[in-house]
């Protein structure tokens, strides 16, 4: 499987769970990253997703990690050979702006994620139900 990883997959993997629901999400995210590390799965993400993860991890309203701690947590994931960071293109940004206008519940990074997944045909690894508004997007479902 080749999956595009949304920011919440990174965050669920990196942040301590606070409920049974977030524990289940962390378990699923950990299984996906383990499969990528073993070479059983291929993953991709974008610079925008990484920027969003870094912002949320260091936000004073969220997890309050230092930039050093956020970087130390993110770097090993980005160094996985099975995880690519896709370039963002002008055409894709324009597509994302159109999606953002059509789906005002999305933030811009989610619109850019939707545009990327639509253009690449990848499955979307996410726990975010806002993507259910796109029937053409195939959602990643954990095995088992």
Number of C-alpha atoms within 10 A of each C-alpha: 10 18 24 28 27 25 25 20 22 23 21 21 21 18 14 12 16 8 9 9 10 16 16 13 21 22 16 20 24 17 15 25 24 14 15 21 18 13 14 13 16 20 25 19 23 21 13 20 20 19 13 17 21 21 17 19 24 18 14 11 8 10 15 14 16 14 14 9 12 19 14 11 17 17 10 9 16 15 11 17 13 19 22 15 16 13 12 14 10 9 10 19 18 13 18 21 17 14 19 20 12 11 16 10 13 17 13 18 22 22 25 25 26 25 23 24 21 18 11 11 15 20 19 26 25 22 19 14 8 13 21 11 11 12 8 12 17 17 20 18 13 12 7 4
